[in-house]
Amino acid sequence: MNAIAALLTLLSGLVLAAGGGWLLSLGGSIYYVSAGIVLLITAFLLFNRRPFALVLYAAFLIGTAVWAFFESGYDWWPLAARLGFFLILGIILLLPGVAHPKRSRLESDRRMASNETTNAKAVLAVITIVIAIGTLGSIANPTHELEGQLPDAVVSAEPDMGNNATTGDNDWHAYGRTGYGQRYSPLSQITPENVSKLKLAWSYQTGDVKGEGDTNEFTYQATPIKIGNTLYLCTPHNWAIALDADTGEKKWEYKADVVADGQRQHQTCRGLSYWAGDAAATGAAASTASETATATADNGQADAASATPAPAAASTGSGAACSSRLFLPTATAKLIALDPQTGEVCKDFADNGQLDLTHNMPFKQHGYYYSTSPPVVANGKIVVAGAVNDNYDINSPSGVIRAYDVRSGKLLWNWDSGNPDDTAPFDPNNPDQKYTVSSPNSWSVGSVDEKLGLVYFPMGNRTPDQLGRYRNEHEEKYATSVVALDLNNGQAKWVHQFIHHDLWDMDTPAQPTLMDISTASGVVPSLVVPTKQGDIYVLDRRTGDAVLPVREVKAPQGTIEGEHSAPTQPESALNFKPDPLTEGKMWGGTPFDQLWCRIQFKTLRYEGQYTPPSLQGTIVYPGNFGVFNWGGIAVDPKRQVMFGMPLQLAFVSQLVPKEALGKDVQMNVGEQGVNSNEGAPYAVNMHPFLSPLGVPCQQPPWGSVAGVDLRTGKTAWKHKNGTIHDLSPLPLPITMGVPGIGGPMITGSGVVFMGAAVDDYLRAYDLTTGKVLWDARLPAGGQATPMTYLNSKNEQMVVLVVGGHGSIGTKLGDYVMAYKLAQ
């Protein structure tokens, strides 16, 4: 045992001394090289069976504990990474046979040496126990927690929730329940007091699973919609499925002709869109006309011609075929119209029910353009945007946004951010009319205010994301922003940009949320949009002006030849930007991979947020995974408060000269890894900033939940979210604050539902305090946004699509899970 302990100590010392010397040469901490030297001396003494080795190691533990405390504070996870391995090694040194004298010694000398060893082990045992207990005690220290409460007073008893005349509270008609994207339902049958009684009511498996040839990012992100007593959802391969809202039994299924294509960066479908039909719209017109005229006159921001009444919901239980419609976007860039009653294709729409979205595209590489998000349906139009592969080719399809007639599929207008002033519809049959190459796109979900006659889209960037030299002045203006388009003609009414000259792939990822906010100046029709960089912007949705203050802050400079970076960047007063990284905030599962992370931190370029991409590699923090992503936020329009899930994960972005790429480098297998940027002099290598053990290099927490009062912009509470149940060899329920992707949903009783975290649970939270009220174990990753409705028996149901997410490594599946209160 002595030889094993000595060898383990020797190897540890060699690694720490060598790596620590490298770190010190980069200007890093002296601790690691010092620790390595002490361990090497300890190993030498152990090989010679000297009891002083144990005393020296005890002193080393004391010094390490003092260093760890002063560097990281009394915080469990940083302390565990610094001390855990050394405490285990200390226990090994206490085992029988370690540092005991050789039998060849004289009996008196051996007895004396044994006494010295016993005394030394006693010292080491006491030090090890004390440090271990002290370290374990830090688990109870509520670091990274902000305790507080959101105001529970009702500010607006009858808020504008985007409902049309006959939507009602029982259904969920759009991705965010209505075109306002609030992800809020007034239903209040499930309360903080009884939510613990939720039980699984039914589950359904779609049968759509990842197959050979599918891209790595095969993800279930769908939020079902509910019309009448039917749920409608889509699957990653673009199957549309109708389920009975009471039982989960399948009513019909439509399978789009979508096959695996490794050139797609994403294989997902976030949802279907619903058109209620002409009859309902006619019935709603009279009741909304006066409201429309009043809204237009009061705000003066929307033209009278663009202020149009909102269509109301129609029953899907009767009527002629396709009198109402579902719209299914596909990974093959098709838009398909379906009859909600039967699942049959509406043949009178476009070309036998299918609209080819590649018309007038400047380039049509297969797998490079597709639609992952449900289009916006409003005012007899269906407004469609699309996703373009990042960083594959500088000559890629356009990011154009287009409006089509909801009945015929006729193109009504097209807004191309690369040529924004000309919105007159192109002729789909004219090969000479082409949209702008690679112009900024909108891959996420749009929102609509039909009273104002405006549709709002979160905008991405022109590919390639890290090279700005290819952008024209219009693309610079509209990239990484939110834009308001006139529903009638597609003209841009206003734009608010969130990053100037974006070089970091910080696409605006989430659906803008519309709600009215009470301010000192009166009620402001507002738009709330979270961003990848951590800002949450609250804007007047009539004008794009800031409701909460926005300022410009200085940004790091210095780029590659032929490039530039903006001298300042916007920052909202409401933001969840993490503190800048430092070497002391590097982390790992052991001191060894933490040392590796420290070396990388010193080797890579990092001068804070917005450090430009570089040839040496740049740390992008927050990373392009985002503080917020497509899951967005949820709001309570009555209390005017918000629930969100901010994340903090660092990425590495490196520009690679094409001549430096080896022939065996695998490229274009997803957003992460090496992407070729065909036509550009540089490829880009982008990946999470991870240790050799595959854990983030910056210390946890990596994921939180937070509650914000939108009237003041103040964060009332913030808590770590998610456990290490599915991240560690043992299923430990330790709340660490783990990554996640997905969105929340709020109910009228103040209960929030969200899956998202990588530990495969659906949770219910108290909106007022953020505390977890209930959780349910899921059979796969819950990386979708839940929804709620009343079934035909007047029971409130909560539904989540459970299928996992390829890029964050959660378990894949094909489940739809529905919960209700136990009787």
N, C-alpha and C positions, 0 to 999 in steps of 0.2 A: 504493500500500500504506500510505503514511503516513496518508492520509485515512481509510482503513478502520480502522487501528489507533486513530487518534485518536477516531473516531466510536464505536467499541466501548468504549473507555475512558470516553468522555463518558457514554454511556448507562448503563454500569455505575455510574459515579459518581453520576449523577442518582438511580438506583433506590436505591442504598445510602444516599445522603444523605437522601432523602425518607423511606424506610422506617426508616432508623436514627434520624432525628429523632422519628418516631412512637414507635418502641420506647423511646427515651430518655424521652419524655414519660410513658410508662407505668411508668417506673422500671427499665427494662432496661439492657442493656450499652451503654456509650458507644462501643464499637469500631466499629459499623457506620456511624454518622454521621461518625466520624473518618475511616474508610476512604473513605467517599464524598467527603469534602472533598479528601483527598489525590488521589484518582483524577480529580476535576474539575480540580485544578491540573495534574496530569500531562497530561490531555487538552488543556488550554490550551497547555501547553508543546509538546506534539506538533503541534498545529495551527500553531504558530509555528516548528516544526522546531528546537527547542532540545534539544541533547544532554542537558541536565540532566534532562529528562523521564525518561530511562532510569536515571539515578543515583537520582532520587527514587523511581522504581518499585522499584528494587533495595532501597532502604531500607524501602519499604512492605512488600516481601516478608519482609524480616527481622523487622519488627515484627509482621506477621501470623503468622509462624511461631512467634515467642515467645509471642504471645497464645494461639494455638491449642494449643501444648504445655501451657501452664499451665492452660488451661481444660479440656482433655480428656485430658491425659496422652499417653503414647506408644502410641496406639491407632489403628490404620489407618483404620477407617471414619470416626470423628470428624475425624481429620486430613485425610482425603481430601475430605470435604465442605467443610472450611474453606479448604483450600489448592489443591485440584485446578484449579478454574477460574482462579485467579490465576496458577498456574504455566503453564497453557496460554496465558493472555494474555501472560505474560512471554516465551514462545517466539515469539508473534506479533510482539512488539516487537523481537525479534532479527532479523526477516526483512529482506532488502535493501530499502532505500528508506525505512525508518522512521527519522525524525529526521535524515535527511541534508539538507544545505543545498541551497538552491535554485540552479539553474544560473545565475541572473542575477547572482549575487555575483561580486565580483572573484576571480580565480583564487587569489590568496594567502589571501584570507579564506575561500574555499570549502575550500581545502586544510586550513587550520587547523581549520575546523569539522568537516571529515571526520575529522581525527585525533581531535578531541574525541568525535565520535560513535563512532568505533571503540573508543576507550578506555572510553567509557560502556557500550557493548555488551559489552565484555569483562568489565567489572564485573558487569553484569546477568547475563551467561551463567554466570559462576562462581557467583553467588548462586543462580540458578535451578537449576543442576545440583546444588549442595550440598543445597538444601532438598528437591529432588525425590528425590535418593538417600536422604536422611534420612527422608523420608516413606515411601518404598517399603520402607525397612528395618523399619518398624513392622509390616509384614505378618507378619514372623517372630516378633513379640513375642506370646507366648501369653496375651494378656489374656482375661478372662472364662472361663478354663479352670481347673478344679479337677482336678488329677491325684490318682489314688489307686486303691485296689483294694477291692472287696467281699470279705468273707471267703468262701473257697470250701469251708470245712468243712461237712459234712452235719450239721445240727442234729437233724433228724428223718428217720430212714431210711424210715419208712412213714407219711408224713403223711396226714391226712384231706384228700382232694382233692374230696370231694363225689360221688365215684363211687358208684353203686348196685351191687347184687350182681353184675351181669353186664356192666357198661359196658366194662370193660377199657381198655387203654391205646391201642389202635389207632385208635379212632374219636374223633369230636368231636360230642357229642350235643346240645350247647346253645350258645348264643351265646358264652359264655365257657368252653366245653368241657363244663362241668358247671354245675349250679345255684349253685356257689360263685363263679363268675365270676373264676377265677384267671388265665385265659388262659395256662395252663401245660400242656404235654404232657410226660409222662415219656420220650417217644421220644428216642433219642440216637444214631441212625444218622448224622445230620448233626452234625459236630463243628467246633470252631474250626479244627482242622487241615485238614479236607477241604471246608469250606463253599465255598471258592473254586472247587470243581469243579461247583457247581450250574449246571444248564442248563435251559432251557425244555423241559418235557416235552410239554405240549400247551396250547393256548389255545382258548377258545370265545367266540363273540360272541352275545349274547342277542338282539339285534335291537331292544331297547327303548331308544329314544333320545328326547331332548327334542323336543317338538313345539310347534306354534303354540298359544299359549294357556296353556302350562305356566308355573308360577311360576318366578321367577328362581333360587330355590334348588332346582334339580333336581340331585339328588346320588345317587351310588352309594355306599352305606355298608354294604352287606350283608356279613356273615361267614357263609359256608356252614356247614352242619352235615353230618356224615358218619355214616351208619348202614349197617352191612354193607359193601357195596362201591359205595354210591351217595352222591353229593353232592347236597344240596338247598339251593337258594338262592332269593331273591326279587329282583325288580328294582324300580326306582322307581315304575312303573305297576302294581305288584303282580302281576306274573307269577310263578308258582312253577315252577321248572325242576329236573328231576332229571337228573344227569349221571353217566355211568360214571366211577368213581373212578380207573380205570386209564388211560382214553383221553380222557375229556372228551366223549365222544359223548352226545348227548341221548337220554334214555330216554323222557321225556314232558314236556309243558309244559301248564300251566293258566294262562289269562289271566283275571284278575278283570275285572269290568265297571267299569273306572276310566277316566274321560275327563279331559282337561285342565280345570283349574279355577284361575283366577288368584286366587281368594280364599284358597286355601291358602297358608300361609307356607312350607311344606315339601312337596316331592314326593320321598319316599324310602321305603325299606324296609330296616331293619337286619338282619332275619333271620326265619326260621321257627322254630316251636317243635314239639317232638316228644313224643308220648306213646307209650310202649313197648307198652301194652296190658295187659289184665287177666291173661293167662296168665303174663307175666313178673313182674307185681307179686305174684301169688300165690306164685310160686316164690321170690321174694326175701323175702317176709314173714317166714318162719321164721328166716332167717339174720340179719335185722335186728331182730327183736323184742327179743332180750336186750340188744343195744346200746342200743336206744331206752330201755328201762326203766332201764338203768344211767345213761345220760346225764341222764335226768330226775331220778333220785334224787340224783346227784352235784351238779348245779348248782342245783337247786331253783328254777329260774326259769321253766320251762315247766310248765303244768298237765299232769297225766297224760292228760287227754282230748285234749290237743293234740299229744302226742308220738306221731306215727304213723309206720309203716314206710315206707321209700322204695321206689317201684316200680322194678323193674329193666328193663333194655333188652330189647326183643324183636327177633327177626330180622324183617326186612321181606321176606324172600324167600319166605315161605309163609304159609298161614293164610287165614281168611275175609276177605272184603272189609272194610276199615276196622277190622280187629282191632288195628291200631296206627294212629296218626293224626299228620298234620302240621296245624299251625294257621297260617293266613296272615292277618295283620292288614292292613287296607287303608286307603287314603286316603279312602274313602267311609264310614268308620266301620263296616265290616263285619268279622266274624271268620268265616273260612271253614275248615271241616274237610275235609281231603283224605286219600285213601288213598295211603300212601307207595309202594305197588307200582305203581299205575296212574295216579295223578293225578286220579282220579275224585272227585267231591264225595261226602262221607259224608251221605247223605240223612237218616239218623236223628238227625243233630245239628241242634238248633234248628229253623229253618224251612227244610227241604230243604237242610241243610248250611250255611246262612248265618245268623249271629247279628247282628241290627241293634243296634249299641252306642248308638244315640241314644235308646233307650227310657228314659222317665222324665226326659229332659233338660229343664231349664227353658226353654232356647232351642235352636233347631235350625237356625241359619243355615248354608246349604250352604258347605262349605269351612272351617268354623270349628272342627270337632272331627274327629279322626282318630287312627289309631294308627300310629306309625312304628317302634316297637320290638317285638321278639318277646315275647309274654306268658310268664309263669312257669307251668310245668306241674309239679304236685306233688300227691301224695296223692289222685289221682283228680279233681283240680280244675285248671282253667285260670284263672289270676288275671290280669286285664286292666286296664291303665291306659290313658291316652290323652293326646294333645297338644291344647292349646287355643291358638288364635291369640293372640299377645301384642298388647295395646294397640290392638285394633280396636274393641272395644265393651265397656263395663263390664257389659253384660248378655249374657254368653256362656255356653256350655255348662259343666256342672260338671266338676270334676277327679276325680270319684268313681273309686275302685278297686273292681272287682267280681270275685267268684269264681263260676264256672259249673261245672256237672258236665261232666266231660270227654267223657262219652258222649252225654248228652242235650242239653246246652246249657242246662239249668235253672239259673236264678239261685239261688245258695246263700247269699251274703251280699254286702252292699255297705258299703264304708267310705268315707264322705264327710268330708273334712277340715273342711268347714264345719259338719258336724253329726256329729261322730265317735263319739258314744256309741251311736247307734241303728244297729246293723249288720244288723238283721233284714231279709231281702230284700224289696224292693218288689215289687209286682205289675206286671210289664211292660205289662199291659193296662189298668191303672188310670190314666187321665189326670190324676187328682187328686193322685197321688203324684209329687212332683218333688224331684230332688236340688238342692243349694244352688247358687245362681247363681254362676258364675265361681270356684268354690272352687279352692284350690291343687291342681295336678295333678302327675302323675309321667309325663313324656314319655320318659324314658330307660328303661334295662333294670333289672328287679328281680332279686334273688337269693333263694335259699331254703336253709334248713337244716331238712331234714325230721326229723332226730333231735330237734331242739328244737321242731319244729312251728311255725317262724316264717318269714315271708316279709318281705323287706326292700326298701323302695322309696325311691329318692332323690326328694325332693319339690321342686317348683317353687313359684311364687308365684301369688297371685291377680292376674288382670289387672284394671286396668292396673298394670304393674310399678312405675312411678315415682310413683304416687299411692296412699298407704296409707289414705286416709280411708274406704274402702269395706269394710274387713276387720273381721270380728267376732273375738271373743277366741279362738275355736278356730282360725281361719285364721291369726291371729298366732302361735299356738303351733306349728302344723305346717308353716308355710311355710319354704322353704329349709332343709331338714333331711333326716335319714334317719329313717324310721319302721319299727318292727317290728310286724307284724300277725300275730295268731293265725291259722294256716291253717284251723282248724276253724270259727271264727265271725267272723273279721275284726276282732276287738277290738284296739285298739292296746295293745301290751305296754309299749313305751317309745318315746320320741322324743328325738333329740338335734339341737338347732338350731344352724346354722352362721352365720346372720346374724339379728340382731334387727331387726324392722320393715324388711325389705329394700325399698330404694328404687332398686335398681340392676340388676334383672334378673339376679341371681346365682343362678338356679335350680341346685340340686344336679344336675350333668349326667351323672354317670357311674354305672355299675353298681357297687354295693358289692361289694368283694372279700372273701370269707370265707377265713380261714386260722387255724391255731392257732399262737400265738407263745409261745416259751419266755421267761419273765421270771424275775426273782429270786424271785417268789412262786409260781412254778410255771407250767404251761402254761395259757394263757388262750385260750379260743375267741374269736377276734377278728374284727372287721370293719374293713376299710380303705377309706376313701372320700375321693377327691380332690375339690376344689371349684374353682369358677371363680376365687375370690379368692386361690387359691394355697395354702391350708391343706390338709394331708392329715391326716385324723383317723383315729386308731387307737382303736377302741372295743371293749369287751367286748360281744360280740353277744348275750349272754344278758340284759344289763341296760342297755346303752347307756352305761355309765360309761367314762370316758377311761382308756385304757391308757398312752398318752403324754400328758404334761401339757397342759392347756388353761387359758388365762388370759383375763381380760377386759381389753381395752385401751381407752383413751379414743378417742372418735370425734368428728370435726368436727360442729358444730352449726349451726343456722340454716337454716330452710326457708321455703317460701312460706306465706302466710297459710292457716290451717286444717290445716296439716300439722305433723309433728314427726319428728325423727330420734332414734334410740336413743343414749343418752349413751356407751355402751360397746359393743364388739363382741368376739366370741370370737376367739381366736387359738391355733392348735395349735403345740406346740413343734416339730413337723415341718411346715415350710412352705417354699414357693418364692416368697414374695412379693418382687417386685422392689423395689429402693430407690426412694424417692419421686422424682418428676420434679423437675427444676429447669430454669431457662432454659438453662443451659449444656449440658443433655442433649438439647436440641432438635437435630434433624437434618434433612437434605434432600440431594437430589442435587447441589445447587449452593449457594453462599452466599445466593442470592436466595430460594429457597424455604425455606432454613433461617431466614432473616430473617423470612419470612412466618410460619413456625411459632413463632418467638419472640414475634412480635406477638400471635398467637393465644393462646399460653400466658399472656401477660400480660393479655389481654382476657377470657379465660374464667375461670371460678371453679375454683380448685384449692387445697385445703388438705391434700392427702394422700388416702390411701385412705378411702373412705366419705364423701367430700365430697358433701353432698346435692344432688339435682337443683335447677336454678335457671332463672329466666327468661333470664339472660344466657348460659347454657350452662355446663355443668360437665364438666370432664375426669374421666372414670371410668377409673381405672388401678389394677389391671388392668381391662381393659374386659370387657364382657359376652360377648365371644368366649371369655374364660376363660383362666386359666393352665392349667387342665385342662378338657376338654370330654367329649363322650360316649365318646371313645376310651379314657378312663380310664388304668389302669395294668395291669401284669402282675406277678405275684409267682412266686417259686420257693419252694414250701412246704417243700422239704427244707432249703434253705439259709436260708430265712426272710429273703429279700431282695426288693427291688422295683426295677422299671425303669419310668421315666416320661418324658414329654415335656413339660416346662413351657414355656409361652409367655409373652410379655409384649408386649401391644399395648394402647395407649390408645384409648379411645372418647370421643366427645362426646355428652352427653345434654342436650337443651334442652327445657324446657316452653314450649309456644307457646299463648298465649291464643287461643281459637277466633275471636274477633273480629279477630285479627291475621293470620289465614290468608287469603291471596289466593284468588280464585276459580280460578286456574289452577294451584294447588299440587296436584301428584299425590300421592295418599295411598294407604296400604294396599297396597303392592306387595311386601311382605316385612318381615322384622324390621328391616332398615335403612331409613332414609329417614323420612318423616313418616307417623306412624300416628295415626288420628283420635281414638281413645278416645271413641267415640260415647257420649253421655250424661254426659261429664265436661266441666268448663270448660276443660281444657287438652288439646291434642294433644301428642305427643312427637316430637322429631326426634332420631334416634339414628344415628350413623355412626362409622366409624373416624376417628381423629385423623390425617389425612393431609395432606401438602404438596400444592401445586398440581400437582406432577409425579406424584402418586399414590403416593408412598412414605410410610411411617410417619414421623410428626413426631418420635418419640423415636428416639435412635440405636440401632443394632443392638448385640448380637444380639437377635433377636426369638424365636428358638426354640432349645431345647437338649434334650439327653437327660441323664438323671441316674440314678444308682444309690444306693439307700438300704438300710442295714441296719435292718430293722424291729424288731430286738430292742433297739437303742439309739436309733433315730430319727435316726442320723447319716448325712449325705450323704457317701458315699465318693468320688464323682467326679461331675463335671458338664462336658459338652462342647457346644460349638456344633454345631447339627445342620442340615444341608442347605446347598446351594450356590445361587449366583445363575444357574445354567445356564439357567433358564427365566424369569428376571426381568430380564435385561439384553439389549440388542440383539445382543451376541455371546455364544455359549454357553460362558461361562467357568466352569471348575470350582472357583471360589473359595468356600471354606466361610465363609459369612457368619452362619449361624444364622438360618434363615428360618422364617416361620410354617408351620403345618401343622394338620391335623385328621385324626384316626384314632388307632388304638391299637396297642400292641405285643403280641407273643406270645413266650413263653419256651419253650425246649425243655430236655429233661433233661440235655443236654450243655453247657448254659450258652451257647447261641447264641440271640440275640434277633432276631426279624424284625419290621420295621416299614416301611411306606411313609410315608403321612401328609404329609411335607413337600411344599411347592409346586414342587419341582424334578423331580417325576415319576421317582423312583427307588424301587425296593424295596431295602432295605439289611439286611444282617446285622451285628449288633454282638456284641462279646464282653461277656457279662454282668458279668464280673469287673472289666473296665477301662473299658468303654464305647467302645472303639475299633471303628471300622468294619472288618469283615473281608471284606466282599463287597458289591457292588451290581449291580443290573440295571436298565437303562433300560426305562421303561414307555411304552406307546403313548398313555396318557392319565394323568390324575391318579390316584394311588393312595390316595384318601381313604377307606379301609376298613381293617378289622383283619384280618390274615392268620390262617390256621389251618393245622394240620398233621395228618397221619394216615399209616398204613401202607396201601398198596394190596394187592391180592390177590397180588402177586408179592413181598411183604415189602419194598417200597421205600418209604422215607419221602418224602412229598410235602409241599410247602409251597404253599399256594394263596392268592391275593389277588384280590379283585374290583377291577377297574381301570376306573373310569368317570368320575372327576372330581367336582368340587364347585362348584356354581354360585356360592355366595357368596364363595368365595376365588379364583375365576377360573381354576382349573386346566382343562386340556383335557378336554372331555367325551368319553366313549366308552362301550362296552358289553362290555368284555372280562372273562373269567375266565382268570387265568394260573396255571399249575401248573408247579412246578420240582422237579427231583430230581437226584441226583448222576449225573454222566456215568459210563457204564460203562467 
